[in-house]
Amino acid sequence: MHPEFITHREEKLALAHLSQSFGEFEWTPKGGEKTKFKVSVRYSNHCYSRSLGDGEVQAEDDVVVEQSPLRLFCRQRYDHTPKLCEMINGLFVKPGTTVSLTYEPNWTIYQLYAKPAEGAQYRYCVFFRVRRTDVDGMVDESYPLDMFVESGYVRTNMVDVRKKVPFGTVAAMTMLGGKRTTETGGEARSLPICPRLMSNPKAHSTRQVIRLP
């Protein structure tokens, strides 16, 4: 839960656009049937906060967002949050959008843009996780999923990735199988996405969390 607004250097900045929201889309996997998804989206405060750098001392006008571990408000990250929400919503509008599996336990999307002053390419990167809910089966003819947006920030270097897939495939993998871990962290067996499971999702109803090796 985020506060309604945050005050930074006497400026009141709204956080309402980072409140929990919902997105819906349809996806037809190869060899499967069209499936509807409804995704609950939550944003971490890492989307508008940062940690102290090595040797950095907290300034008097720094706004503390989280005490443990210490996170300070970051105006640069905050200014990108409207773009962040647009990118996440874009996944539901175009579920064929490519996302990448990273070497950390999350997926990533990024948008390239150039800073006019320097002319170099910068990447605004968004990192998120998708998991099943506790609800078994469909709700109002849609399969519910949870998305947690862990962070969004500018990078000048590439994100190391293992593979790239459409976002719709991530949703199908989360609902039906794919490489996952148990709730205690141990790796579970991998399950294929197949027409039989698509036509009978209850054939695989174990709650799962998308994670990276």
N, C-alpha and C positions, 0 to 999 in steps of 0.2 A: 504494500500500500504506500503510495507516494503522497506527500503533502499536496495541498491544492496549488500552492505556489512556493517559491523559494526567493528570499531576498539576498541579492548579491550586489555589494557596493551601492546600496540605496536604491537598487532597481528591483522591482517585483516581477518575477519571471514565472509564468504559468507552467504547470506540469500536468494539466488535465488531459492533454493529448496522449500521455503515457499511462493513462488509467487502463484497466482491463477492458479488452474489446473482443469482438468475435468476427470471424471471417468464414465464409462458406464458398465451396467450389465443388465441381464435379471432375472426376478423373477416370479414364478408361485405360487400365494397364494392358499391355500386349497379351492377347489370349484370354483376357478377362472381361468382366462386365462393367458397365458404367457405375461408379460408386459416388455417393454424395458424402462430403465431409463438412463438419462444423468445428472450427478450431477456436479455442479460447486462447487469447494472446495476453501475456503479461511481460512487462519490461523491468529489467533490473536497474537499480540506481547506478550501475556501472555505465549506463548509457549517457549519464550526465555527471559522472564523478571520476576521480582519479586517485591513485595512491601517490605518496611522496616518493620522489626520485632518490637515488643513492646520495646521501649527504645533504639532502634538502631539509630545510627547517620550515615548519608551518608558519606562515605569515599571520599577522594580526587580523587582516581582513579576510583570511580564508574562511569559507563556510564549511563546517563539518556536516557531512551527509550521513556518515556512519562512523561509529566509534571503534568498533572492533570487528574486523581490522579497520584501521583509519582510512576513510575515504573523504576527499575534499571535493567541493563543487568545481566542475571544470566548464568554463564558459564555452570553450571550443567544442567540446562534446555536446553540450546543451544546444548550441546553435545548429547542430546537425540533426537533432531529434525529429524535426518535421520531415526531413528527407528519410530518416530511419523509418518512420511510420508509413511513409509513401512506399518504400521498398518492400516492407512486410505486406502491406495491403496488395501490392502488385503481385505477390505470389499467389494470392487467391483469385485475382483477375486473370492471371496467366500462369496456371500451375505447371505449364511446360517450361517455365523459367529454370535455367540450370543453377543448381546449388552444388557445393563441393563438400566432400567428406574430408575433414582435416585430421591431423595427427593428435589433436586434442579431442575430448569427448563432445564434439558438437559439429554442426554444419555451418557453412558460411556462404554468404553472397556478398558481392562487392560491386561498387560502381566507380568507374574511372572518371576523373575530372582533372583539369589543369589549373594551377594557380597562375593567373596572368603575370604576377610580379616575377615569378621564377621560371615559368614556362615548362616546368617538369610535370610528369604525370604523378598524381597522388591517388590513392585508393581509399575510399571510405568503406570500411569493412564492417559487416554485421555478422555476429555469431549467435546461433540459437540452437536449442534442443527441442525435439518433438517427442512426445510420449502418449501412450494410451491413457484414458481416464479409468476410473473405477467402474464405470458403467459398461456392462456387457451387452453388446449388440447395438442396434440403432436406436436413436431418439429422434422422433419426428422425421423418419426416413433418412436420417443422416448419421454417420458415425462420428462420435465426439472425440476430439484430440486436444491435447494441451501443448501449447508452444510457449517456451520461456526464452525471451531474447536476453542473452547474457550481457552483451556489450555491443557498442558501435563506436568506432573511432577511426581516425585517419592514419594510414600507414604509407611509408614510402617504399616498402619492399613487398614482394609477393608473399602470399600466404601459402605455406606448404600444404598440398592437398594429396589425397590418395586416389580419389576418383571423382567424377562429376556425373550427376544424374538429374533428371527433372524433379522439381519439388513434389509433383504429384506422385512420383515413385517413392519419395521419402514417406509420404502419407500412407501409401499402400504397404510399404515395408513395416511401418510402425503398427498398422492395424493388424497385419497378417503374419509377420515374421521378420526375416532378415537377421543379421548378426545382432545379438543383444546380450545383456548381462542380467544376472539375477539381482534381486533387491540387495543382496549382501555383497555384490560386487564381482562374484565369480562369473566366468563366461559360460553362457548357455549355448546349446546347439543352434545351428543356423537352419532356418526353415525357408523353403522356396516360396515365391509368389506364383501360384498356379490357378488355373480356372476353377478347380474343385473348391479351393479355399475362397475364391472370389464369390462363388455361388453359395457357399456355406461358411460364412465367417466364424460361426460358432465352433467349427472344426479346430480353430486355434483361438482360444479366448483368454490365454494367459496374459496378464498385464506385463508390458515390457517398456523399456527405456532405450532409446537409440543411443548407443555409445560407440566410441572408437576403441580399437585395440590399443 
